[in-house]
């Protein structure tokens, strides 16, 4: 057991020390840098360091991930962080029990808001940190309010610099999410064009784009109708790409040419969506459209034509401006319920109410996070000034570190705890060395600017470099070696508290895997059964129902795959139902079953076409088998195989003598056989058996 914990900690440490690309989003960095220079220069003239801190907070507010308008978000966040939170802390000074209550409730609220996004939750936590900081540092109401005044002025200066150009396109946050979706599709198309297998985390970008758009106010959804339609079109494109990938009717050369063309179109659409400017149609440009669907095989041409039509429609939608029934962006039934659904406030309250159950991992983590942070604040008060070696009233640094480091996953908590501690030690040494410089005011403020510039440049590289420069900056604010020592020690102790809480009250994703897999299998089984019924009677197909079932299945699949990814990095993964190669095999089988569902959807007969009566019997049988498989996944029973042999009972006559095709482009037995083989592989993976062994035994029995 100790060995497994050691390996997990080493893996987390390696993850924490990975270095990312510096200077990401340089336009935003320049605006923040301008605010810092302005606030620090004025602070130098007035000898008020809080102006520098306020300008930095305003820049931090603008750079924390957000979905709504940048100026509005940064203005509201600056007011909360620079005025509201510190003012509450000033009046709470001298009332210890109130400080602890505010600390607990504030961090708990931030933990619950994480359900809507990291940015929203982090803003609530940072505001709570500033409340606790002023409660610790303020010697009295009058002096504390003076500090708040300078913080607010610095924040105002930093926010004013957010008015500088260049300006983002409207719905910039939503555009980034939709663009990321098309970039993921383009990457998958490039892999297919080169003959590789698609291992893209497909549900993630789609669900992120959908969630981003649901946050729009209802009054703004008409203007954003093209973005809604682009997400719906992305679903169609992914569906047809998978169908083309699985089709044996398409020659490899034809498939490669169409996927290469699709990759160019999708990349062009992603760039246009992100920038808010439609692509220029020039000779040879990718935006002219995809390769026409001509493969020489009528079966393949149907799929290729549908893929071409979806790509052409996506390229058209990026040129649509505004929103109205006549612009063509409202013709997508995939997002009709999403577009007309309740607003963000109503949905948010419903979501929060649903999370207030002990089975909710969000609630459990929020309670754990709040309790750990409050304990860290108490430890900070108990240590005082470190026996005269440090500075008094430093408790909020432990509070801050614990609240930032403790995450729901083992790997994230330990990677952040170890890397932040290493960065703080290096930053403390730099701060101690800078404290030896001559005591010149201009030099002091120049050093503060340089350190903040280094922080901005390296904030996107990871925890160690970012914390190193911000620790050195905080040490210089204290203008003494004791400040550097205190800040470093507080970070190390706060990180140790967070990691200890993770060990004492773990949230192992390995334990949740059987329940999450069972939930997905039931949802996917209902979806596959409904699709089979639609094959049996195309005239009764309900696109809205299929869309809802597909969304629920994707959400469940994303939850399972994320938990599986986290479970592999946990020290107890060897004790789980599936571990190592078995878990990777299971995730691959889940991915393949989703491809099978996409194939059934892509080849679904139109309402005017005759049905396939055998599909109704297939639907009933498949629904029962998926229910048995879900129970086996949850209880640990070994699932029964033989799905391929049972398929022969349903489509045996048609498979033996299909006769003239009743559905042009639809080889019915082959399509359902592909789906069944994928479900068979899933059954094998649930039972810990390889797909090859299972298929051999099934075919022998058949």
BASEKOL-206493 format. One record per residue (C-alpha): residue number from 1; residue in one letter; x, y, z negated. Coordinates in nm, 2 decimals. Layout:
    n  res      xx      yy      zz
  NUM    A       X       Y       Z
...
//
This chain:
    n  res      xx      yy      zz
    1    X    0.00    0.00    0.00
    2    X    0.28    0.24   -0.09
    3    X    0.44    0.17    0.25
    4    X    0.12    0.25    0.43
    5    X    0.09    0.58    0.24
    6    X    0.45    0.66    0.32
    7    X    0.40    0.61    0.69
    8    X    0.08    0.82    0.69
    9    X    0.26    1.10    0.52
   10    X    0.55    1.09    0.76
   11    X    0.31    1.09    1.05
   12    X    0.13    1.39    0.91
   13    X    0.46    1.57    0.85
   14    X    0.56    1.52    1.21
   15    X    0.23    1.65    1.32
   16    X    0.26    1.96    1.11
   17    X    0.61    2.05    1.25
   18    X    0.50    2.03    1.61
   19    X    0.58    2.37    1.77
   20    X    0.32    2.53    2.00
   21    X    0.36    2.80    2.27
   22    X    0.43    3.15    2.13
   23    X    0.27    3.47    2.24
   24    X   -0.07    3.32    2.33
   25    X   -0.33    3.58    2.44
   26    X   -0.08    3.87    2.48
   27    X   -0.36    4.13    2.54
   28    X   -0.52    4.06    2.20
   29    X   -0.17    4.06    2.04
   30    X   -0.09    4.40    2.19
   31    X   -0.41    4.55    2.04
   32    X   -0.34    4.41    1.70
   33    X    0.02    4.52    1.72
   34    X   -0.09    4.88    1.80
   35    X   -0.31    4.88    1.50
   36    X   -0.03    4.75    1.28
   37    X    0.21    5.02    1.40
   38    X   -0.05    5.29    1.35
   39    X   -0.14    5.17    1.00
   40    X    0.22    5.12    0.89
   41    X    0.34    5.45    1.03
   42    X    0.07    5.64    0.85
   43    X    0.13    5.43    0.54
   44    X    0.50    5.53    0.55
   45    X    0.40    5.90    0.57
   46    X    0.15    5.87    0.28
   47    X    0.36    5.60    0.10
   48    X    0.05    5.37    0.09
   49    X    0.13    5.00    0.18
   50    X   -0.24    4.91    0.17
   51    X   -0.28    5.09    0.50
   52    X   -0.05    4.83    0.66
   53    X   -0.24    4.55    0.49
   54    X   -0.58    4.69    0.61
   55    X   -0.46    4.72    0.97
   56    X   -0.33    4.36    0.96
   57    X   -0.66    4.24    0.82
   58    X   -0.85    4.41    1.10
   59    X   -0.63    4.24    1.35
   60    X   -0.67    3.91    1.18
   61    X   -1.05    3.95    1.20
   62    X   -1.03    4.01    1.58
   63    X   -0.81    3.71    1.64
   64    X   -1.00    3.45    1.43
   65    X   -1.21    3.24    1.69
   66    X   -1.55    3.40    1.75
   67    X   -1.84    3.36    2.00
   68    X   -2.01    3.70    1.98
   69    X   -1.88    4.03    2.11
   70    X   -1.53    4.10    2.00
   71    X   -1.59    4.46    1.88
   72    X   -1.90    4.37    1.68
   73    X   -1.74    4.07    1.52
   74    X   -1.42    4.25    1.43
   75    X   -1.61    4.55    1.29
   76    X   -1.84    4.33    1.07
   77    X   -1.55    4.12    0.96
   78    X   -1.33    4.42    0.88
   79    X   -1.60    4.57    0.66
   80    X   -1.65    4.24    0.48
   81    X   -1.28    4.17    0.43
   82    X   -1.15    4.53    0.37
   83    X   -1.45    4.68    0.18
   84    X   -1.72    4.44    0.05
   85    X   -1.50    4.16   -0.08
   86    X   -1.24    4.38   -0.25
   87    X   -1.50    4.60   -0.40
   88    X   -1.68    4.30   -0.56
   89    X   -1.34    4.19   -0.69
   90    X   -1.27    4.53   -0.85
   91    X   -1.59    4.52   -1.05
   92    X   -1.53    4.16   -1.14
   93    X   -1.19    4.24   -1.29
   94    X   -1.17    4.16   -1.66
   95    X   -1.46    3.91   -1.65
   96    X   -1.29    3.57   -1.60
   97    X   -1.60    3.35   -1.59
   98    X   -1.75    3.58   -1.32
   99    X   -1.43    3.55   -1.11
  100    X   -1.44    3.17   -1.13
  101    X   -1.81    3.17   -1.03
  102    X   -1.74    3.40   -0.74
  103    X   -1.45    3.19   -0.63
  104    X   -1.65    2.87   -0.64
  105    X   -1.96    3.01   -0.46
  106    X   -1.75    3.19   -0.20
  107    X   -1.54    2.89   -0.10
  108    X   -1.85    2.66   -0.11
  109    X   -2.03    2.89    0.13
  110    X   -1.73    2.89    0.36
  111    X   -1.71    2.52    0.35
  112    X   -2.08    2.49    0.45
  113    X   -2.04    2.74    0.73
  114    X   -1.77    2.52    0.88
  115    X   -2.06    2.32    1.02
  116    X   -2.11    2.61    1.27
  117    X   -1.74    2.66    1.35
  118    X   -1.40    2.71    1.19
  119    X   -1.40    3.09    1.26
  120    X   -1.72    3.16    1.06
  121    X   -1.62    2.94    0.77
  122    X   -1.27    3.09    0.75
  123    X   -1.40    3.44    0.74
  124    X   -1.61    3.36    0.44
  125    X   -1.31    3.20    0.27
  126    X   -1.08    3.49    0.34
  127    X   -1.33    3.73    0.21
  128    X   -1.35    3.53   -0.11
  129    X   -0.97    3.53   -0.13
  130    X   -0.97    3.91   -0.12
  131    X   -1.24    3.93   -0.38
  132    X   -1.03    3.71   -0.61
  133    X   -0.71    3.90   -0.53
  134    X   -0.86    4.24   -0.63
  135    X   -1.01    4.08   -0.94
  136    X   -0.66    3.96   -1.03
  137    X   -0.46    4.27   -0.93
  138    X   -0.69    4.56   -1.01
  139    X   -0.59    4.73   -1.34
  140    X   -0.92    4.91   -1.36
  141    X   -1.22    5.02   -1.15
  142    X   -1.08    5.37   -1.06
  143    X   -0.74    5.23   -0.95
  144    X   -0.90    4.94   -0.78
  145    X   -1.14    5.15   -0.57
  146    X   -0.84    5.36   -0.46
  147    X   -0.68    5.05   -0.33
  148    X   -1.01    4.96   -0.15
  149    X   -1.01    5.31    0.00
  150    X   -0.67    5.26    0.16
  151    X   -0.75    4.91    0.27
  152    X   -1.07    5.04    0.44
  153    X   -0.87    5.32    0.61
  154    X   -0.61    5.08    0.74
  155    X   -0.89    4.84    0.86
  156    X   -1.06    5.13    1.04
  157    X   -0.73    5.21    1.22
  158    X   -0.68    4.85    1.32
  159    X   -1.04    4.83    1.45
  160    X   -1.00    5.15    1.65
  161    X   -0.72    4.98    1.84
  162    X   -0.96    4.70    1.94
  163    X   -1.12    4.96    2.16
  164    X   -0.81    4.97    2.38
  165    X   -0.84    4.80    2.73
  166    X   -0.85    4.56    2.89
  167    X   -1.20    4.45    2.81
  168    X   -1.34    4.10    2.82
  169    X   -1.63    4.00    3.04
  170    X   -1.97    3.98    2.87
  171    X   -2.02    3.65    2.68
  172    X   -1.64    3.60    2.66
  173    X   -1.66    3.34    2.39
  174    X   -1.93    3.14    2.58
  175    X   -1.73    3.18    2.90
  176    X   -1.42    3.03    2.74
  177    X   -1.62    2.73    2.63
  178    X   -1.78    2.67    2.98
  179    X   -1.45    2.73    3.15
  180    X   -1.29    2.47    2.92
  181    X   -1.56    2.22    3.02
  182    X   -1.48    2.27    3.39
  183    X   -1.11    2.25    3.33
  184    X   -1.16    1.91    3.16
  185    X   -1.36    1.80    3.47
  186    X   -1.08    1.93    3.70
  187    X   -0.82    1.74    3.50
  188    X   -1.03    1.42    3.52
  189    X   -1.07    1.47    3.90
  190    X   -0.70    1.51    3.94
  191    X   -0.64    1.18    3.75
  192    X   -0.89    1.00    3.98
  193    X   -0.73    1.15    4.29
  194    X   -0.40    1.00    4.19
  195    X   -0.56    0.66    4.13
  196    X   -0.54    0.68    3.75
  197    X   -0.81    0.59    3.49
  198    X   -1.01    0.86    3.32
  199    X   -0.93    0.89    2.95
  200    X   -1.05    1.25    2.91
  201    X   -1.24    1.33    2.59
  202    X   -1.54    1.41    2.79
  203    X   -1.82    1.46    2.53
  204    X   -1.62    1.71    2.34
  205    X   -1.60    2.00    2.60
  206    X   -1.96    1.94    2.70
  207    X   -2.10    1.95    2.34
  208    X   -1.88    2.25    2.26
  209    X   -2.02    2.44    2.56
  210    X   -2.37    2.35    2.47
  211    X   -2.32    2.45    2.11
  212    X   -2.17    2.78    2.21
  213    X   -2.47    2.87    2.43
  214    X   -2.72    2.78    2.17
  215    X   -2.57    3.05    1.95
  216    X   -2.69    3.32    2.19
  217    X   -2.98    3.54    2.08
  218    X   -3.30    3.46    2.27
  219    X   -3.30    3.81    2.41
  220    X   -2.97    3.75    2.58
  221    X   -3.04    3.41    2.73
  222    X   -3.19    3.55    3.05
  223    X   -2.87    3.73    3.14
  224    X   -2.67    3.42    3.05
  225    X   -2.88    3.19    3.26
  226    X   -2.60    3.11    3.51
  227    X   -2.38    2.99    3.22
  228    X   -2.67    2.76    3.11
  229    X   -2.70    2.63    3.46
  230    X   -2.33    2.58    3.50
  231    X   -2.33    2.35    3.19
  232    X   -2.62    2.15    3.34
  233    X   -2.44    2.13    3.67
  234    X   -2.13    2.01    3.49
  235    X   -2.33    1.71    3.35
  236    X   -2.44    1.62    3.71
  237    X   -2.08    1.65    3.84
  238    X   -1.94    1.43    3.56
  239    X   -2.22    1.17    3.62
  240    X   -2.15    1.15    4.00
  241    X   -1.77    1.15    3.95
  242    X   -1.81    0.84    3.73
  243    X   -2.05    0.68    3.97
  244    X   -1.80    0.73    4.26
  245    X   -1.52    0.60    4.03
  246    X   -1.71    0.28    3.96
  247    X   -1.85    0.23    4.31
  248    X   -1.69   -0.04    4.52
  249    X   -1.84    0.10    4.84
  250    X   -1.60    0.40    4.85
  251    X   -1.26    0.34    5.01
  252    X   -0.97    0.44    4.80
  253    X   -0.84    0.70    5.05
  254    X   -1.19    0.85    5.07
  255    X   -1.22    0.85    4.70
  256    X   -0.88    1.02    4.65
  257    X   -0.96    1.29    4.91
  258    X   -1.30    1.38    4.75
  259    X   -1.16    1.38    4.40
  260    X   -0.87    1.60    4.51
  261    X   -1.11    1.84    4.67
  262    X   -1.34    1.83    4.36
  263    X   -1.04    1.92    4.14
  264    X   -0.97    2.23    4.34
  265    X   -1.33    2.34    4.33
  266    X   -1.37    2.27    3.96
  267    X   -1.04    2.46    3.88
  268    X   -1.17    2.76    4.09
  269    X   -1.50    2.76    3.91
  270    X   -1.33    2.74    3.57
  271    X   -1.11    3.04    3.65
  272    X   -1.40    3.24    3.78
  273    X   -1.61    3.16    3.47
  274    X   -1.33    3.25    3.23
  275    X   -1.26    3.59    3.40
  276    X   -1.62    3.68    3.48
  277    X   -1.52    3.76    3.84
  278    X   -1.64    3.54    4.13
  279    X   -1.36    3.38    4.34
  280    X   -1.28    3.54    4.67
  281    X   -1.37    3.33    4.97
  282    X   -1.06    3.32    5.19
  283    X   -0.94    3.08    5.46
  284    X   -0.82    2.76    5.30
  285    X   -0.93    2.87    4.96
  286    X   -1.07    2.60    4.72
  287    X   -1.38    2.80    4.67
  288    X   -1.49    2.74    5.02
  289    X   -1.64    2.41    4.90
  290    X   -1.57    2.04    4.87
  291    X   -1.49    1.79    5.15
  292    X   -1.81    1.68    5.33
  293    X   -1.95    1.34    5.23
  294    X   -1.84    1.11    5.52
  295    X   -1.70    0.77    5.43
  296    X   -1.85    0.55    5.70
  297    X   -2.06    0.36    5.45
  298    X   -2.42    0.47    5.39
  299    X   -2.42    0.34    5.03
  300    X   -2.11    0.55    4.95
  301    X   -2.23    0.85    5.14
  302    X   -2.53    0.89    4.91
  303    X   -2.31    0.92    4.60
  304    X   -2.05    1.14    4.78
  305    X   -2.33    1.37    4.91
  306    X   -2.47    1.41    4.57
  307    X   -2.13    1.49    4.43
  308    X   -2.07    1.74    4.71
  309    X   -2.41    1.91    4.65
  310    X   -2.34    1.94    4.27
  311    X   -1.99    2.10    4.34
  312    X   -2.14    2.34    4.60
  313    X   -2.41    2.44    4.35
  314    X   -2.15    2.51    4.08
  315    X   -1.95    2.72    4.32
  316    X   -2.26    2.91    4.40
  317    X   -2.36    2.97    4.04
  318    X   -2.04    3.15    3.95
  319    X   -2.15    3.42    4.20
  320    X   -2.49    3.46    4.04
  321    X   -2.53    3.79    3.85
  322    X   -2.80    3.85    3.58
  323    X   -3.08    3.62    3.51
  324    X   -3.42    3.59    3.66
  325    X   -3.65    3.32    3.80
  326    X   -3.54    3.41    4.16
  327    X   -3.16    3.37    4.11
  328    X   -3.17    2.99    4.13
  329    X   -3.01    2.94    3.79
  330    X   -3.34    2.83    3.63
  331    X   -3.38    2.52    3.84
  332    X   -3.18    2.30    3.61
  333    X   -3.40    2.08    3.39
  334    X   -3.09    1.95    3.20
  335    X   -3.09    2.27    2.98
  336    X   -3.45    2.37    2.98
  337    X   -3.51    2.28    2.62
  338    X   -3.17    2.43    2.52
  339    X   -3.25    2.76    2.70
  340    X   -3.60    2.80    2.55
  341    X   -3.51    2.67    2.20
  342    X   -3.52    2.87    1.88
  343    X   -3.26    3.15    1.81
  344    X   -2.94    3.11    1.62
  345    X   -3.08    3.22    1.28
  346    X   -3.36    2.97    1.29
  347    X   -3.14    2.69    1.41
  348    X   -2.87    2.78    1.16
  349    X   -3.11    2.77    0.86
  350    X   -3.24    2.43    0.98
  351    X   -2.89    2.30    1.01
  352    X   -2.79    2.42    0.67
  353    X   -3.11    2.27    0.52
  354    X   -3.03    1.94    0.69
  355    X   -2.67    1.94    0.55
  356    X   -2.79    1.97    0.19
  357    X   -2.79    1.60    0.13
  358    X   -2.53    1.39   -0.05
  359    X   -2.48    1.18    0.26
  360    X   -2.36    1.49    0.45
  361    X   -1.98    1.50    0.48
  362    X   -2.01    1.88    0.52
  363    X   -2.17    1.92    0.18
  364    X   -1.92    1.68    0.01
  365    X   -1.62    1.86    0.15
  366    X   -1.76    2.20    0.06
  367    X   -1.80    2.09   -0.30
  368    X   -1.46    1.94   -0.31
  369    X   -1.30    2.24   -0.15
  370    X   -1.47    2.48   -0.39
  371    X   -1.38    2.28   -0.70
  372    X   -1.01    2.24   -0.59
  373    X   -0.98    2.61   -0.51
  374    X   -1.13    2.71   -0.84
  375    X   -0.89    2.47   -1.03
  376    X   -0.60    2.63   -0.84
  377    X   -0.71    2.98   -0.96
  378    X   -0.72    2.85   -1.31
  379    X   -0.37    2.70   -1.27
  380    X   -0.24    3.03   -1.14
  381    X   -0.38    3.21   -1.45
  382    X   -0.23    2.95   -1.68
  383    X    0.12    2.99   -1.53
  384    X    0.11    3.37   -1.59
  385    X    0.43    3.53   -1.46
  386    X    0.63    3.20   -1.45
  387    X    0.79    3.26   -1.79
  388    X    0.92    3.61   -1.68
  389    X    1.08    3.48   -1.36
  390    X    0.79    3.60   -1.13
  391    X    0.52    3.86   -1.11
  392    X    0.20    3.85   -1.31
  393    X   -0.15    3.83   -1.16
  394    X   -0.04    3.59   -0.89
  395    X   -0.32    3.33   -0.93
  396    X   -0.49    3.42   -0.61
  397    X   -0.20    3.29   -0.40
  398    X   -0.26    2.94   -0.54
  399    X   -0.63    2.99   -0.47
  400    X   -0.56    3.10   -0.11
  401    X   -0.32    2.81   -0.04
  402    X   -0.55    2.54   -0.17
  403    X   -0.85    2.68    0.01
  404    X   -0.66    2.69    0.34
  405    X   -0.48    2.36    0.32
  406    X   -0.75    2.12    0.20
  407    X   -0.93    1.98    0.51
  408    X   -1.17    1.69    0.55
  409    X   -0.90    1.46    0.70
  410    X   -0.59    1.31    0.54
  411    X   -0.36    1.40    0.83
  412    X   -0.47    1.77    0.85
  413    X   -0.44    1.82    0.48
  414    X   -0.09    1.67    0.44
  415    X    0.04    1.82    0.77
  416    X   -0.07    2.17    0.66
  417    X    0.05    2.12    0.30
  418    X    0.39    2.00    0.40
  419    X    0.45    2.24    0.68
  420    X    0.32    2.55    0.49
  421    X    0.54    2.46    0.19
  422    X    0.85    2.44    0.42
  423    X    0.76    2.76    0.59
  424    X    0.70    2.94    0.26
  425    X    1.04    2.83    0.13
  426    X    1.21    2.96    0.44
  427    X    1.01    3.28    0.43
  428    X    1.09    3.33    0.06
  429    X    1.46    3.31    0.13
  430    X    1.42    3.57    0.41
  431    X    1.22    3.79    0.18
  432    X    1.48    3.76   -0.10
  433    X    1.76    3.85    0.14
  434    X    1.56    4.15    0.27
  435    X    1.51    4.27   -0.08
  436    X    1.89    4.34   -0.09
  437    X    1.86    4.61    0.18
  438    X    1.89    4.97    0.07
  439    X    1.58    5.13   -0.08
  440    X    1.49    5.36    0.21
  441    X    1.12    5.41    0.27
  442    X    1.15    5.43    0.65
  443    X    1.37    5.12    0.66
  444    X    1.12    4.94    0.44
  445    X    0.82    5.01    0.66
  446    X    1.02    4.93    0.97
  447    X    1.10    4.59    0.83
  448    X    0.73    4.54    0.75
  449    X    0.65    4.61    1.12
  450    X    0.91    4.38    1.25
  451    X    0.79    4.09    1.02
  452    X    0.43    4.14    1.13
  453    X    0.54    4.14    1.49
  454    X    0.72    3.81    1.44
  455    X    0.41    3.68    1.27
  456    X    0.19    3.78    1.57
  457    X    0.44    3.63    1.82
  458    X    0.46    3.29    1.63
  459    X    0.11    3.26    1.49
  460    X    0.02    3.02    1.77
  461    X    0.32    2.79    1.73
  462    X    0.21    2.62    1.41
  463    X    0.21    2.65    1.04
  464    X    0.58    2.66    0.95
  465    X    0.69    2.96    1.16
  466    X    0.37    3.15    1.10
  467    X    0.39    3.10    0.72
  468    X    0.76    3.18    0.72
  469    X    0.71    3.53    0.86
  470    X    0.40    3.61    0.66
  471    X    0.57    3.50    0.34
  472    X    0.87    3.72    0.42
  473    X    0.63    4.01    0.48
  474    X    0.44    3.96    0.15
  475    X    0.78    3.94   -0.03
  476    X    0.88    4.27    0.12
  477    X    0.55    4.42    0.02
  478    X    0.64    4.33   -0.34
  479    X    0.98    4.49   -0.28
  480    X    1.17    4.25   -0.50
  481    X    1.32    3.90   -0.53
  482    X    1.06    3.80   -0.79
  483    X    0.79    3.85   -0.54
  484    X    0.96    3.62   -0.29
  485    X    1.00    3.35   -0.56
  486    X    0.64    3.38   -0.69
  487    X    0.49    3.37   -0.34
  488    X    0.69    3.06   -0.25
  489    X    0.62    2.88   -0.57
  490    X    0.25    2.95   -0.55
  491    X    0.23    2.82   -0.20
  492    X    0.41    2.49   -0.29
  493    X    0.19    2.44   -0.60
  494    X   -0.13    2.53   -0.42
  495    X   -0.04    2.29   -0.14
  496    X    0.04    2.02   -0.39
  497    X   -0.30    2.07   -0.56
  498    X   -0.48    2.03   -0.22
  499    X   -0.29    1.71   -0.13
  500    X   -0.35    1.57   -0.48
  501    X   -0.73    1.64   -0.44
  502    X   -0.72    1.46   -0.10
  503    X   -0.56    1.16   -0.27
  504    X   -0.79    1.16   -0.58
  505    X   -1.12    1.22   -0.39
  506    X   -1.05    1.09   -0.04
  507    X   -1.29    1.10    0.25
  508    X   -1.18    0.80    0.45
  509    X   -1.32    0.80    0.81
  510    X   -1.24    0.43    0.82
  511    X   -1.54    0.37    0.59
  512    X   -1.77    0.56    0.81
  513    X   -1.69    0.38    1.14
  514    X   -1.94    0.10    1.12
  515    X   -2.23    0.33    1.05
  516    X   -2.13    0.58    1.32
  517    X   -2.08    0.30    1.57
  518    X   -2.42    0.15    1.49
  519    X   -2.59    0.48    1.53
  520    X   -2.43    0.53    1.87
  521    X   -2.52    0.18    1.99
  522    X   -2.88    0.22    1.89
  523    X   -2.90    0.56    2.07
  524    X   -2.72    0.43    2.38
  525    X   -2.94    0.12    2.38
  526    X   -3.25    0.34    2.38
  527    X   -3.11    0.55    2.66
  528    X   -3.01    0.25    2.87
  529    X   -3.35    0.09    2.82
  530    X   -3.53    0.41    2.92
  531    X   -3.31    0.43    3.23
  532    X   -3.40    0.08    3.32
  533    X   -3.77    0.15    3.29
  534    X   -3.71    0.45    3.52
  535    X   -3.57    0.21    3.77
  536    X   -3.88   -0.01    3.74
  537    X   -4.12    0.28    3.79
  538    X   -3.94    0.59    3.93
  539    X   -4.27    0.79    3.95
  540    X   -4.29    0.80    3.57
  541    X   -3.94    0.93    3.51
  542    X   -3.92    1.20    3.25
  543    X   -3.60    1.41    3.32
  544    X   -3.64    1.60    2.99
  545    X   -3.66    1.27    2.79
  546    X   -3.35    1.13    2.97
  547    X   -3.17    1.46    2.90
  548    X   -3.26    1.45    2.53
  549    X   -3.15    1.08    2.49
  550    X   -2.83    1.15    2.68
  551    X   -2.75    1.44    2.45
  552    X   -2.82    1.24    2.14
  553    X   -2.60    0.95    2.26
  554    X   -2.31    1.19    2.35
  555    X   -2.33    1.35    2.01
  556    X   -2.32    1.01    1.84
  557    X   -2.03    0.90    2.06
  558    X   -1.83    1.21    1.99
  559    X   -1.88    1.16    1.61
  560    X   -1.76    0.80    1.64
  561    X   -1.46    0.88    1.86
  562    X   -1.35    1.17    1.64
  563    X   -1.38    0.95    1.33
  564    X   -1.18    0.67    1.50
  565    X   -0.90    0.92    1.59
  566    X   -0.88    1.04    1.23
  567    X   -0.90    0.68    1.09
  568    X   -0.59    0.57    1.28
  569    X   -0.38    0.83    1.08
  570    X   -0.52    0.73    0.74
  571    X   -0.31    0.52    0.50
  572    X   -0.60    0.27    0.45
  573    X   -0.67    0.21    0.82
  574    X   -0.53   -0.15    0.79
  575    X   -0.82   -0.23    0.55
  576    X   -1.09   -0.11    0.79
  577    X   -1.32   -0.33    1.00
  578    X   -1.12   -0.24    1.31
  579    X   -0.76   -0.11    1.30
  580    X   -0.48   -0.04    1.54
  581    X   -0.53   -0.22    1.88
  582    X   -0.88   -0.33    1.79
  583    X   -1.00    0.02    1.73
  584    X   -0.84    0.14    2.05
  585    X   -1.01   -0.14    2.24
  586    X   -1.34   -0.06    2.08
  587    X   -1.31    0.31    2.18
  588    X   -1.23    0.21    2.53
  589    X   -1.54   -0.02    2.54
  590    X   -1.76    0.27    2.41
  591    X   -1.62    0.49    2.69
  592    X   -1.69    0.23    2.95
  593    X   -2.05    0.18    2.84
  594    X   -2.11    0.55    2.87
  595    X   -1.97    0.53    3.22
  596    X   -2.23    0.25    3.29
  597    X   -2.51    0.48    3.17
  598    X   -2.38    0.75    3.40
  599    X   -2.38    0.50    3.69
  600    X   -2.74    0.41    3.62
  601    X   -2.84    0.77    3.61
  602    X   -2.65    0.87    3.92
  603    X   -2.81    0.59    4.13
  604    X   -3.16    0.64    3.99
  605    X   -3.42    0.61    4.26
  606    X   -3.62    0.91    4.35
  607    X   -3.99    0.95    4.25
  608    X   -4.10    0.87    4.61
  609    X   -3.90    0.54    4.62
  610    X   -4.04    0.20    4.53
  611    X   -3.94    0.06    4.19
  612    X   -3.75   -0.25    4.08
  613    X   -3.99   -0.46    3.88
  614    X   -3.71   -0.68    3.74
  615    X   -3.56   -0.37    3.57
  616    X   -3.85   -0.37    3.32
  617    X   -3.76   -0.71    3.20
  618    X   -3.40   -0.61    3.19
  619    X   -3.49   -0.30    2.98
  620    X   -3.67   -0.51    2.72
  621    X   -3.39   -0.76    2.70
  622    X   -3.11   -0.51    2.68
  623    X   -3.29   -0.30    2.41
  624    X   -3.31   -0.61    2.20
  625    X   -2.95   -0.71    2.26
  626    X   -2.83   -0.36    2.17
  627    X   -3.03   -0.36    1.85
  628    X   -2.87   -0.69    1.75
  629    X   -2.53   -0.54    1.84
  630    X   -2.59   -0.23    1.63
  631    X   -2.68   -0.45    1.33
  632    X   -2.37   -0.66    1.38
  633    X   -2.15   -0.35    1.39
  634    X   -2.30   -0.22    1.07
  635    X   -2.31   -0.55    0.87
  636    X   -1.99   -0.71    1.00
  637    X   -2.17   -1.01    1.15
  638    X   -2.02   -1.15    1.47
  639    X   -2.23   -1.05    1.77
  640    X   -2.36   -1.31    2.01
  641    X   -2.21   -1.30    2.37
  642    X   -2.36   -1.43    2.69
  643    X   -2.51   -1.11    2.82
  644    X   -2.38   -1.17    3.17
  645    X   -2.54   -1.51    3.18
  646    X   -2.87   -1.37    3.06
  647    X   -2.86   -1.11    3.33
  648    X   -2.87   -1.39    3.58
  649    X   -3.21   -1.49    3.44
  650    X   -3.34   -1.14    3.52
  651    X   -3.19   -1.07    3.86
  652    X   -3.10   -1.42    3.96
  653    X   -3.33   -1.44    4.27
  654    X   -3.24   -1.10    4.39
  655    X   -2.87   -1.16    4.34
  656    X   -2.89   -1.49    4.53
  657    X   -3.09   -1.35    4.83
  658    X   -3.13   -0.97    4.80
  659    X   -3.27   -0.95    5.16
  660    X   -3.30   -0.61    5.32
  661    X   -3.22   -0.33    5.07
  662    X   -3.54   -0.17    4.94
  663    X   -3.34    0.13    4.81
  664    X   -3.08    0.27    5.05
  665    X   -2.75    0.30    4.87
  666    X   -2.86    0.10    4.57
  667    X   -2.74   -0.26    4.53
  668    X   -2.96   -0.33    4.24
  669    X   -2.81   -0.65    4.10
  670    X   -2.45   -0.51    4.13
  671    X   -2.54   -0.19    3.95
  672    X   -2.70   -0.36    3.66
  673    X   -2.42   -0.63    3.65
  674    X   -2.17   -0.35    3.61
  675    X   -2.36   -0.21    3.31
  676    X   -2.40   -0.55    3.16
  677    X   -2.03   -0.63    3.18
  678    X   -1.95   -0.31    3.00
  679    X   -2.20   -0.40    2.73
  680    X   -2.05   -0.74    2.71
  681    X   -1.70   -0.59    2.66
  682    X   -1.85   -0.37    2.38
  683    X   -1.99   -0.68    2.21
  684    X   -1.65   -0.84    2.23
  685    X   -1.48   -0.54    2.09
  686    X   -1.72   -0.52    1.80
  687    X   -1.64   -0.88    1.72
  688    X   -1.27   -0.82    1.74
  689    X   -1.24   -1.02    2.07
  690    X   -1.07   -0.91    2.38
  691    X   -1.28   -0.85    2.69
  692    X   -1.09   -1.10    2.90
  693    X   -1.15   -1.38    2.64
  694    X   -1.52   -1.30    2.62
  695    X   -1.58   -1.28    3.00
  696    X   -1.40   -1.62    3.05
  697    X   -1.62   -1.79    2.79
  698    X   -1.94   -1.63    2.92
  699    X   -1.87   -1.73    3.28
  700    X   -1.78   -2.08    3.17
  701    X   -2.11   -2.12    2.99
  702    X   -2.30   -1.97    3.28
//
